[in-house]
Amino acid sequence: MRKAVVIAVLGMLLLASCSETKYVAEDEYLLDRVKVKSDRKSRHLNISELKSYIRQRGNSRWFSAVKLPLRTYSLSGRDTSKWINRALRSIGEPPQLYDSAQTLQSQMNLQMQLQNMGFLRATVDVRNDIKGRKLITNYLLHPGQPYFIRHLRFDIQDSLIARIPDIYDPSYVTLRRGMLFNAANLDNERVRITKMLTNHGYYRFNKDFITYRADSIENTPYVDLTLVLHRFRNNEVTDTLHQQYTIGKIQYRNGNAEDSVIRLRPSVLRANTFLEEDALYSAEGLQSTYNHFGRLGAVRYTNIAFRERPQQPVLDCDISVSTNKPSTISFQPEGTNTAGDLGAAATLTYQNRNIFHGSENLTIELRGAYEAIKGLEGYSNHDFLEYSVESRLTFPRFIAPFLARSFRRRINATSEVSLLYDLQNRPEFHRRVFSVAWRYKWNDQRHHDRYQIDLLDLNYISMPWISETFREQYLDDTSSRNAILRYNYENLFIMKFGVGYTYNNGRIAIKAKAESAGNLLNLASNVFGFHRNEEGQNTFLDIAYAQYVKGDIDFTRNVQLAYNSQLVFHVGLGIAYPYGNSTILPFEKRYFSGGANSVRGWSVRSLGPGKFVGTDGRIDFINQTGDMKLDLNLEYRAHLFWKFGAALFVDAGNIWTLRNYPEQPGGQFRFTEFWRQLAASYGLGLRLNFDYFIVRFDMGMKAVNPAYETHREHFPLLYPKLSRDFAFHFAVGLPF
């Protein structure tokens, strides 16, 4: 450990000693920084957004402080025939040299953007501060007074369009008195009118036919505005009325050159077409047709072409559909390592994307796994075997009665039925799981919302065999009786209903879901008098069923600090309560804390509940679970260079039980004490962004430990101990 620290310190000193201007010629300057300031504060002026119009920035800095990529590049020698020099240059970043032409262009861009934002008399000055071979470019903004709209008039030069009332309707017009006179607001109104007209048959209309006349009011910050909608003109025709078009004949063609037959049912083609014969042309209908065909798994691409009939305002439509090969087979081997026990697994997947010629997707997965288990005393079989088969059939539409046709066509929906059988043989026990589910997923294509309903989800868990050693040591031993452990090694039936909601607009993300189980079976039990077992639980087919309610919500807020850094806040809360036929939640439904997506100073399933201190490492994975979870996370993310990014994070949270279980002393949630039981950690992360996925390495340290025996253990932040407080996490994807 000491050698590693010494090497790291020497490496940092070597990088720090490298000259940043090593590869800067005598007649050039290193662009050290770019600063943007304004001599006037205004709520309509966002300096961070204006920085995106600067053509040239300085070299990237790690966490906005150290130009490590440039220093890495400077470590290289000038002889590029040596591999070490080429490697350092490819990893590092060459010096960003000052370019006067780029600066002038940036100055013009900033001034133009200020004027587009409503600061009509804005100017921009540039000042360069030179220190040695380094240069700092300062852009000083003089925005002046912003201008606002006073009156809006319409000059519609097309007599037919002038009769359309929606153009002038105040409830639709986006421009208002007192609104900032900027390019974005003006363009929004052009887009509104263009969208309205192109959805009402005006096939050749575009927003270039709309212009503005602006008259400023002397000695005031106000503008009188006139929107002008011009008559139609092009290279062949000038100054005539705009023409409304209707859709003529719609024909479907196969885009695959080797096949003339479209492998989709005619009803499916029509259901995904939002253009109608003898109806007015609609740009929205055209886009919806592209969207709906694009989401069909059987379709590779779609092309829609229009042919205008001679001397008629009619558009014949050709929809060319190219389909994918329906069937694929894939094989995926993998290696496993569970607490030092090595093994192997393999998955064979068959997929048919068009099994009923309606783009229905059938997936069948066969999986097998083997693991050599060592170190178990008193067990005859030291191996773990698992076999599973899972099938999923997904329909690209709602399979449900009583839904309006307009609702079905407006949303993107899927209906899915799934079956799973999983067989596990361990030295301690044998376990069988059988699951059946029917669910719906959909989203409105005009919004950022997504919805899910698990209409039916059945899970049957069977324990056909438990070894005598395991039963005597953990399930039947009166001195160490564990109700939570015992409950999770009994036969169990779960019948649940769930709903989910997701919202994401790129800055704010919300995930919420709720589920309940056992209520329908409990109602049937009260009506028909189901049999009760020895524990006093109602049974269905001689199996006790679980009864609980559970809800989760996650909120994430992303704040962009600069073009290459952001601050992310995350709050996660989950609560589950067993009742009626259950006093304990099924293990799969209980919460755990710690790990790569929670409080990262702890390894997975090693934190909580409350101030509970684990006593038996062999079964603490059961004991360190709870009925309630709270996560609070703050993470600063920055791009470093190439594919590399980094993060600094602070996490807090824990889990608790809602009932008082003897096996988990100190784990029950109490409103007056829970804040004292919040664990906290801090750390550093490294990310590799490969566009399609992100590989993440997070290193966390405990800061406040609620499960302690001594003062030093309570506050690791003040008394850090690497062997006790450090946790390393490897994961794919961001934590939130």
C-alpha positions in Angstrom: 0.0 0.0 0.0 2.8 2.4 0.9 4.6 1.7 -2.4 1.3 2.4 -4.3 0.9 5.8 -2.5 4.5 6.7 -3.2 4.2 5.9 -6.9 0.9 7.9 -7.1 2.5 10.9 -5.4 5.6 10.7 -7.7 3.3 10.5 -10.7 1.3 13.5 -9.7 4.5 15.5 -9.0 5.8 14.5 -12.5 2.7 15.7 -14.1 2.7 19.0 -12.1 6.2 19.7 -13.1 5.4 19.5 -16.8 5.3 22.8 -18.7 1.9 23.5 -20.2 3.6 25.7 -22.9 6.1 23.1 -24.0 4.5 22.8 -27.4 3.6 26.5 -27.8 5.8 28.3 -30.4 7.4 31.6 -29.6 5.0 33.6 -31.7 1.9 31.9 -30.3 0.0 31.9 -27.0 -1.7 29.2 -25.0 -5.4 30.0 -24.5 -5.5 29.6 -20.8 -9.1 30.6 -20.0 -12.1 32.2 -21.6 -14.3 34.5 -19.5 -17.7 36.0 -20.3 -19.0 38.9 -18.2 -21.8 41.5 -18.5 -21.8 45.1 -17.4 -25.6 44.7 -16.7 -27.6 42.1 -14.8 -30.9 41.0 -16.3 -33.2 38.1 -15.6 -33.4 37.7 -19.3 -29.7 37.2 -19.7 -28.1 33.8 -19.0 -24.3 33.9 -19.2 -23.8 30.2 -19.1 -26.0 29.7 -22.2 -24.1 32.4 -24.1 -20.8 30.6 -23.5 -21.9 28.0 -26.1 -21.5 30.6 -28.8 -17.8 30.9 -28.2 -15.8 29.2 -30.9 -12.6 28.6 -28.9 -12.2 27.5 -25.3 -9.1 26.6 -23.2 -7.9 23.1 -22.5 -10.2 20.9 -20.5 -9.6 20.9 -16.7 -10.3 18.1 -14.3 -13.1 19.3 -12.0 -12.6 22.8 -13.5 -9.2 23.1 -11.8 -6.3 21.0 -13.2 -5.4 20.7 -16.9 -4.2 17.1 -16.5 -4.9 16.1 -20.1 -2.6 18.9 -21.4 0.1 18.0 -18.9 -0.1 14.4 -20.0 0.4 15.5 -23.6 3.3 17.7 -22.5 5.0 14.6 -21.0 5.5 13.2 -24.5 8.8 13.7 -26.4 9.0 15.1 -29.9 10.1 11.8 -31.4 6.7 10.4 -32.5 8.4 7.2 -33.7 8.5 6.0 -30.1 5.4 4.3 -28.9 5.4 6.0 -25.4 5.2 9.4 -27.0 2.4 8.4 -29.3 0.5 6.9 -26.4 0.9 10.0 -24.2 -0.3 12.2 -27.0 -3.3 10.0 -27.8 -4.3 9.9 -24.1 -3.6 13.6 -23.5 -4.8 16.8 -25.2 -2.8 19.1 -27.4 -2.5 22.8 -26.3 -5.3 25.0 -27.3 -3.6 27.9 -29.2 -5.1 31.4 -29.3 -6.7 32.2 -32.7 -7.6 35.8 -33.4 -10.0 34.9 -36.2 -11.9 32.5 -33.9 -12.1 35.2 -31.3 -13.5 37.7 -33.8 -16.1 35.2 -34.9 -17.0 34.5 -31.3 -17.4 38.2 -30.7 -19.8 38.5 -33.6 -21.7 35.4 -32.5 -22.2 36.8 -29.0 -23.4 40.1 -30.3 -25.8 38.5 -32.8 -27.2 36.2 -30.1 -27.8 39.1 -27.7 -29.7 40.9 -30.4 -31.7 37.8 -31.1 -32.5 37.6 -27.3 -34.1 41.1 -27.4 -31.1 43.3 -26.6 -31.3 45.2 -29.9 -28.5 47.6 -29.2 -26.1 45.1 -27.6 -22.3 45.3 -28.3 -19.4 43.0 -27.2 -15.9 44.0 -26.4 -12.8 41.7 -26.2 -9.8 42.1 -24.0 -6.8 39.7 -23.9 -4.7 39.4 -20.7 -1.3 38.1 -21.5 1.0 36.6 -18.9 4.1 35.0 -20.3 3.1 32.5 -23.0 -0.4 32.2 -21.7 -3.5 34.3 -22.7 -6.9 34.8 -21.1 -9.6 36.1 -23.4 -12.3 38.2 -21.8 -15.6 38.9 -23.5 -17.4 41.9 -22.0 -21.1 42.1 -22.9 -22.9 45.4 -23.1 -26.5 44.2 -23.6 -28.2 47.5 -23.0 -32.0 47.7 -22.5 -34.1 44.7 -23.6 -37.1 45.4 -25.9 -40.6 44.1 -25.4 -43.7 43.7 -27.6 -46.4 46.4 -27.2 -48.9 45.6 -30.0 -49.2 42.7 -32.5 -51.1 43.0 -35.8 -51.6 40.4 -38.6 -51.2 41.1 -42.3 -52.5 37.9 -44.0 -52.1 38.4 -47.7 -53.8 35.1 -48.6 -57.5 35.7 -48.6 -58.4 32.0 -47.9 -56.0 31.6 -45.0 -57.2 35.0 -43.7 -60.6 33.4 -43.0 -59.1 30.8 -40.7 -60.1 32.0 -37.2 -57.4 30.0 -35.3 -54.7 32.2 -36.7 -56.0 35.2 -34.6 -57.5 33.3 -31.7 -55.8 34.7 -28.5 -55.9 31.3 -26.9 -53.6 30.0 -29.6 -51.4 33.0 -30.4 -48.1 32.6 -28.6 -47.0 36.3 -28.8 -48.3 38.5 -26.0 -48.1 42.1 -25.0 -45.1 42.6 -22.7 -43.3 39.6 -24.0 -39.6 39.8 -24.7 -38.9 40.8 -28.3 -36.5 38.0 -29.2 -36.0 35.6 -32.1 -37.2 32.5 -30.1 -40.6 34.0 -29.3 -41.0 35.2 -32.9 -40.1 31.9 -34.3 -42.5 30.0 -32.0 -45.4 31.9 -33.5 -44.1 31.1 -37.0 -43.9 27.5 -36.1 -47.4 27.5 -34.6 -49.0 28.9 -37.8 -47.0 26.6 -40.0 -47.9 23.6 -38.0 -51.6 24.5 -38.1 -51.6 25.1 -41.8 -49.6 22.0 -42.8 -52.0 19.9 -40.7 -54.9 21.3 -42.7 -53.8 20.4 -46.2 -51.3 23.1 -47.0 -48.6 20.7 -48.2 -46.3 23.3 -49.7 -46.4 25.8 -46.9 -43.4 26.5 -44.7 -42.4 29.2 -42.2 -40.4 31.2 -44.7 -43.7 32.5 -45.9 -44.1 34.3 -42.6 -42.0 37.5 -41.8 -42.3 40.4 -39.4 -42.3 44.2 -39.5 -41.1 45.8 -36.3 -41.4 49.5 -35.4 -39.6 50.6 -32.3 -41.2 53.3 -30.2 -38.9 56.2 -29.7 -37.4 56.6 -26.2 -39.2 53.4 -25.0 -38.1 49.8 -24.8 -41.2 48.7 -26.8 -41.8 47.5 -30.3 -45.0 47.4 -32.4 -45.0 44.2 -34.4 -46.8 43.1 -37.6 -46.8 39.5 -38.7 -46.9 39.2 -42.5 -48.1 35.9 -44.1 -47.1 36.1 -47.8 -48.9 34.6 -50.8 -47.4 31.5 -52.4 -44.4 31.9 -54.7 -41.7 29.6 -56.2 -39.5 29.4 -59.3 -42.5 28.6 -61.5 -45.4 30.5 -59.8 -45.4 34.0 -58.2 -48.0 35.7 -56.0 -50.8 33.3 -55.9 -53.0 31.7 -53.2 -51.6 28.7 -51.2 -53.2 25.4 -52.2 -54.8 22.9 -50.0 -54.1 19.3 -50.8 -56.0 16.1 -50.1 -54.7 12.5 -49.9 -55.5 10.4 -52.9 -54.7 6.7 -53.2 -52.5 5.1 -50.5 -50.4 2.1 -51.7 -48.0 -0.1 -49.7 -44.9 -1.4 -51.2 -42.2 -3.8 -50.0 -38.8 -2.0 -49.7 -37.0 -5.4 -49.7 -35.6 -5.9 -53.2 -35.6 -9.7 -52.9 -39.3 -9.9 -51.9 -42.4 -8.3 -53.3 -44.7 -9.4 -50.5 -44.9 -7.3 -47.3 -44.8 -9.7 -44.3 -47.3 -7.6 -42.3 -51.1 -8.0 -42.2 -53.0 -5.3 -44.1 -54.9 -4.4 -40.9 -51.5 -3.7 -39.2 -50.4 -1.5 -42.1 -53.6 0.5 -42.0 -53.6 0.8 -38.1 -50.1 2.4 -38.3 -51.0 4.8 -41.1 -52.3 8.2 -40.0 -52.9 9.6 -43.4 -56.4 8.9 -44.8 -57.7 8.8 -48.4 -59.9 11.7 -49.4 -58.9 13.6 -46.2 -56.7 16.8 -46.1 -53.0 16.3 -46.0 -51.5 16.4 -42.5 -47.9 16.9 -41.6 -48.7 15.5 -38.1 -50.3 12.5 -39.6 -47.2 11.9 -41.8 -44.9 12.1 -38.8 -47.1 9.8 -36.7 -47.0 7.3 -39.6 -43.2 7.3 -39.5 -43.2 7.1 -35.7 -45.6 4.1 -35.5 -43.9 2.1 -38.3 -40.5 2.9 -36.8 -41.4 1.3 -33.5 -42.5 -2.0 -35.1 -39.7 -4.5 -34.4 -40.4 -6.2 -37.8 -39.7 -3.0 -39.7 -36.2 -1.9 -40.7 -37.1 1.4 -42.3 -40.0 3.2 -43.9 -40.1 5.7 -46.8 -43.2 7.7 -47.7 -43.4 9.4 -51.0 -46.1 11.7 -52.5 -47.0 12.1 -56.1 -49.0 15.2 -57.1 -51.7 14.6 -59.7 -51.5 16.8 -62.8 -53.8 19.8 -62.5 -55.3 18.5 -59.3 -54.5 19.4 -55.6 -54.4 15.6 -54.8 -51.4 13.7 -53.4 -51.1 9.9 -54.1 -49.1 8.3 -51.3 -46.6 5.4 -51.6 -45.5 3.8 -48.3 -42.5 1.7 -48.8 -41.9 -0.7 -45.9 -38.6 -2.7 -45.5 -38.8 -5.5 -43.0 -36.1 -7.2 -40.9 -35.4 -10.9 -40.9 -38.0 -12.3 -38.6 -35.9 -14.9 -36.7 -32.6 -14.7 -34.9 -30.7 -17.0 -32.5 -28.0 -15.8 -30.2 -25.6 -17.5 -27.7 -24.1 -15.7 -24.8 -21.6 -17.4 -22.4 -20.4 -15.7 -19.2 -18.2 -16.4 -16.2 -19.4 -16.0 -12.6 -17.7 -15.3 -9.3 -19.9 -15.3 -6.2 -17.9 -14.7 -3.1 -14.9 -16.5 -4.6 -16.9 -19.4 -5.9 -16.2 -19.7 -9.7 -18.6 -20.9 -12.3 -19.9 -20.5 -15.8 -23.3 -19.7 -17.4 -24.7 -19.6 -20.9 -27.9 -18.2 -22.4 -29.4 -19.3 -25.7 -32.0 -16.9 -27.1 -34.4 -17.3 -29.9 -36.3 -14.2 -31.2 -39.0 -13.9 -33.8 -40.0 -10.2 -34.4 -43.0 -11.0 -36.6 -44.5 -14.3 -35.5 -48.2 -13.5 -36.3 -47.3 -11.0 -39.1 -48.3 -8.1 -36.9 -44.8 -7.3 -35.6 -45.4 -9.4 -32.5 -42.1 -10.2 -30.8 -41.6 -13.7 -29.4 -38.5 -14.2 -27.3 -37.5 -17.6 -25.7 -34.4 -17.7 -23.4 -32.8 -20.9 -22.2 -30.2 -20.4 -19.5 -28.0 -22.8 -17.6 -25.4 -22.1 -14.9 -22.9 -24.1 -12.8 -20.9 -22.9 -9.8 -18.3 -24.9 -7.8 -19.1 -24.1 -4.2 -16.3 -24.6 -1.6 -16.0 -24.2 2.1 -19.5 -25.6 3.1 -19.2 -28.0 6.0 -21.8 -30.7 6.5 -23.3 -30.7 3.0 -23.1 -33.6 0.6 -23.3 -31.7 -2.7 -20.8 -28.9 -3.2 -22.1 -27.6 -6.5 -24.8 -25.1 -7.6 -26.9 -25.8 -10.7 -29.5 -23.6 -12.3 -31.7 -24.1 -15.3 -34.3 -21.6 -16.5 -36.6 -21.0 -19.5 -38.3 -17.7 -20.1 -40.7 -16.7 -22.9 -42.1 -13.3 -23.6 -44.6 -12.3 -26.3 -45.0 -8.6 -27.0 -47.7 -7.0 -29.0 -47.0 -3.5 -30.4 -50.5 -2.3 -29.4 -53.1 -2.5 -26.6 -54.7 -5.9 -26.4 -57.7 -4.8 -24.3 -61.4 -4.1 -24.9 -63.3 -0.8 -24.4 -60.5 1.5 -25.5 -61.4 4.4 -27.9 -59.8 4.2 -31.3 -58.5 7.8 -31.0 -56.7 6.8 -27.7 -55.2 3.7 -29.3 -53.9 5.7 -32.3 -52.5 8.6 -30.2 -50.3 6.6 -27.9 -47.4 4.2 -28.4 -48.4 1.0 -26.5 -47.2 -2.5 -26.0 -48.9 -5.5 -24.4 -46.7 -8.2 -23.0 -47.3 -11.7 -21.6 -44.4 -13.6 -20.0 -43.7 -17.0 -18.6 -40.7 -18.1 -16.4 -39.6 -21.3 -14.9 -36.4 -21.3 -12.9 -34.8 -24.4 -11.2 -32.1 -23.9 -8.6 -30.2 -26.7 -6.8 -27.9 -25.6 -4.0 -26.1 -27.7 -1.4 -28.4 -26.2 1.2 -31.7 -26.3 -0.6 -33.6 -26.7 -3.9 -35.8 -23.9 -5.1 -38.3 -23.6 -8.0 -39.9 -20.4 -9.3 -42.8 -20.2 -11.7 -44.0 -16.8 -12.9 -46.8 -15.6 -15.2 -47.3 -11.9 -16.0 -49.5 -9.7 -18.2 -48.6 -6.0 -18.5 -49.1 -2.9 -20.5 -46.7 -0.1 -21.3 -47.5 3.1 -23.2 -46.5 6.7 -23.7 -48.1 9.7 -25.4 -45.8 10.6 -28.2 -46.4 14.3 -27.6 -45.2 14.2 -24.0 -42.3 13.0 -21.8 -44.5 10.6 -19.8 -44.4 6.8 -19.7 -46.8 4.5 -18.0 -47.0 0.8 -17.1 -49.6 -1.4 -15.6 -48.9 -4.9 -14.4 -52.4 -6.2 -14.7 -51.6 -9.7 -13.4 -48.3 -11.0 -11.9 -48.3 -14.4 -10.4 -45.3 -15.9 -8.7 -45.2 -19.4 -7.2 -42.0 -20.2 -5.1 -41.5 -23.8 -4.1 -38.8 -25.2 -1.8 -39.1 -29.0 -2.5 -36.0 -29.9 -0.5 -34.0 -28.4 2.3 -30.9 -30.2 3.7 -31.1 -31.3 7.3 -27.9 -29.4 8.1 -29.4 -26.1 6.9 -32.7 -26.8 8.6 -31.1 -27.6 12.0 -28.6 -24.7 11.9 -31.0 -21.9 10.7 -34.6 -22.8 10.5 -35.3 -25.1 13.5 -32.6 -24.1 16.0 -34.5 -22.6 19.0 -31.4 -20.6 20.2 -31.1 -18.7 16.9 -34.6 -18.8 15.5 -35.0 -16.3 12.7 -38.6 -15.6 11.5 -37.4 -13.6 8.5 -35.1 -16.3 7.4 -37.6 -19.1 7.9 -40.4 -17.2 6.1 -38.2 -16.9 3.0 -37.5 -20.7 2.8 -41.2 -21.7 2.8 -43.5 -22.3 -0.2 -45.1 -18.9 -1.1 -47.6 -17.6 -3.6 -47.6 -13.9 -4.7 -50.4 -12.5 -6.8 -49.8 -8.8 -7.4 -51.1 -5.7 -9.3 -48.8 -2.8 -10.1 -48.7 0.6 -11.7 -45.7 2.7 -12.8 -45.0 6.2 -14.1 -41.9 7.8 -15.5 -41.2 11.4 -16.6 -37.9 12.6 -18.1 -37.3 15.8 -20.0 -33.5 15.7 -19.8 -33.3 17.9 -16.7 -35.8 16.4 -14.4 -36.5 12.7 -14.1 -39.3 11.2 -11.9 -39.9 7.5 -11.4 -42.9 6.3 -9.4 -44.4 2.8 -8.9 -46.9 1.1 -6.6 -48.0 -2.4 -6.2 -50.2 -4.5 -4.0 -50.5 -8.2 -3.5 -52.9 -10.7 -2.0 -56.0 -8.4 -1.8 -58.0 -10.3 -4.4 -57.1 -13.7 -2.9 -57.9 -12.3 0.6 -61.4 -11.3 -0.7 -61.9 -14.8 -2.2 -60.7 -16.3 1.1 -63.3 -14.4 3.1 -66.1 -15.4 0.6 -65.1 -19.1 0.1 -63.3 -19.8 3.4 -59.9 -20.9 2.3 -58.0 -23.4 4.4 -55.6 -22.0 7.1 -52.2 -23.5 7.8 -50.5 -24.1 11.1 -49.3 -20.5 11.3 -52.8 -19.2 10.9 -52.4 -18.0 7.3 -55.0 -18.4 4.6 -53.8 -20.6 1.8 -54.5 -20.9 -1.9 -54.0 -24.4 -3.3 -52.4 -25.3 0.1 -49.8 -22.5 -0.2 -49.8 -19.4 1.9 -50.1 -16.2 -0.2 -48.3 -12.9 0.5 -50.3 -9.7 1.3 -48.6 -6.3 1.2 -48.6 -2.9 -0.3 -45.5 -1.2 -1.7 -44.6 2.2 -3.2 -41.4 3.8 -4.6 -40.6 7.3 -5.9 -37.3 8.6 -7.3 -36.6 12.2 -8.2 -33.5 13.4 -10.1 -32.5 17.0 -11.0 -29.7 17.7 -13.4 -28.2 21.2 -13.3 -25.8 22.1 -16.1 -22.9 24.1 -14.7 -20.8 24.5 -17.8 -20.6 22.9 -21.2 -18.7 19.9 -19.8 -19.9 19.6 -16.1 -23.1 19.2 -14.2 -24.5 18.8 -10.7 -27.0 16.0 -10.1 -29.4 15.8 -7.1 -31.2 12.5 -6.4 -33.8 11.5 -3.8 -35.2 8.0 -3.5 -37.9 6.9 -1.1 -39.6 3.5 -0.9 -42.0 2.0 1.7 -43.6 -1.5 1.8 -45.9 -2.8 4.5 -47.0 -6.4 5.1 -50.4 -6.9 6.5 -53.3 -9.3 6.7 -52.0 -12.7 5.6 -48.3 -11.6 6.0 -46.2 -10.2 8.9 -43.0 -10.2 6.8 -42.3 -9.1 3.3 -41.1 -11.7 0.8 -37.3 -11.4 0.4 -37.5 -10.2 -3.2 -39.7 -7.3 -2.1 -37.6 -6.1 0.8 -35.2 -3.1 0.5 -31.4 -3.2 0.9 -28.9 -0.4 1.1 -25.3 0.1 0.0 -23.8 -0.8 -3.4 -23.2 1.0 -6.6 -26.6 2.8 -6.8 -27.2 3.7 -3.2 -24.8 4.7 -0.3 -21.5 3.9 -2.0 -19.4 3.8 1.2 -20.9 0.4 1.9 -20.9 -2.7 -0.3 -24.2 -4.1 -1.4 -26.6 -5.4 1.3 -24.2 -4.3 4.1 -26.0 -1.2 5.5 -28.9 -1.2 7.9 -31.6 -1.6 8.9 -31.3 1.5 11.2 -28.4 1.0 13.6 -28.5 -2.8 13.3 -25.0 -4.5 13.5 -24.6 -7.7 11.7 -23.7 -10.7 13.8 -23.6 -13.7 11.4 -22.1 -13.1 8.0 -23.7 -16.2 6.6 -27.3 -14.9 7.0 -26.8 -11.1 7.3 -27.9 -10.9 3.6 -31.4 -11.7 5.1 -31.1 -9.6 8.2 -29.8 -6.5 6.5 -33.0 -5.9 4.6 -36.0 -3.7 5.5 -39.5 -2.3 4.7 -38.4 1.3 4.1 -35.6 2.9 2.2 -34.2 6.5 1.8 -31.4 7.6 -0.5 -30.0 11.1 -0.8 -27.3 11.7 -3.4 -25.4 14.7 -4.7 -22.9 14.1 -7.6 -20.7 16.5 -9.5 -19.9 15.1 -13.0 -17.2 16.4 -15.3 -15.9 15.4 -18.7 -12.1 14.8 -18.6 -10.9 13.9 -22.0 -11.6 11.4 -24.8 -14.2 8.9 -23.4 -13.3 9.6 -19.8 -15.4 11.4 -17.2 -15.2 11.7 -13.5 -17.5 12.3 -10.5 -17.3 13.6 -7.0 -20.2 12.3 -4.8 -21.8 12.5 -1.4 -24.4 9.9 -0.4 -26.7 9.5 2.6 -29.4 7.1 3.5 -30.4 3.8 5.1 -33.2 1.2 5.4 -35.6 0.5 8.2 -38.2 -2.0 9.2 -41.8 -0.8 10.0 -42.4 -3.7 12.4 -40.1 -4.5 15.4 -38.4 -7.8 14.5 -36.2 -9.5 17.2 -33.7 -10.6 14.6 -33.0 -6.9 13.6 -32.5 -5.0 16.9 -32.3 -1.2 16.3 -33.8 -1.6 12.8 -37.3 -0.2 13.4 -38.1 3.2 11.9 -38.9 5.9 14.5 -39.7 9.4 13.4 -37.8 11.0 16.3 -34.7 8.9 15.7 -34.3 8.1 12.0 -32.3 11.2 11.2 -29.6 10.0 13.7 -29.4 6.7 11.8 -28.7 8.2 8.4 -25.4 6.8 7.0 -23.2 9.1 4.9 -20.3 8.5 2.5 -18.2 10.4 0.0 -16.0 9.4 -2.9 -14.6 9.7 -6.4 -15.8 8.0 -9.5 -14.4 7.3 -13.0 -16.6 6.8 -16.0 -16.0 5.5 -19.5 -18.6 6.7 -21.9 -18.9 4.5 -25.0 -22.1 6.3 -26.2 -24.3 3.2 -26.1 -23.3 2.3 -22.5 -21.3 3.7 -19.7 -18.8 1.7 -17.6 -18.5 3.1 -14.1 -15.9 2.7 -11.3 -16.9 4.3 -7.9 -14.7 4.4 -4.8 -16.5 5.3 -1.7 -15.5 6.0 1.9 -17.7 5.9 5.0 -18.3 9.3 6.6 -21.0 8.6 9.3 -21.7 5.0 10.3 -25.0 4.5 12.3 -24.0 0.9 13.2 -21.1 1.4 15.6 -19.6 0.3 18.9 -17.0 3.0 19.4 -16.8 6.7 18.7 -14.2 6.1 16.0 -16.5 3.7 14.2 -19.4 6.2 14.4 -17.4 9.0 12.6 -15.1 7.4 10.0 -14.8 10.9 8.4 -12.7 12.0 11.4 -11.0 8.6 11.9 -10.7 7.0 8.5 -9.4 3.4 8.2 -9.1 2.2 4.6 -9.5 -1.5 5.4 -12.8 -0.8 7.3 -14.3 2.2 5.5 -13.4 1.8 1.8 -15.8 0.2 -0.8 -15.1 -0.2 -4.6 -18.0 -0.6 -7.1 -18.0 -1.6 -10.7 -21.3 -1.0 -12.6 -22.7 -0.3 -16.1 -24.8 2.8 -16.4 -25.1 5.9 -14.2 -26.3 5.5 -10.6 -29.4 7.8 -11.2 
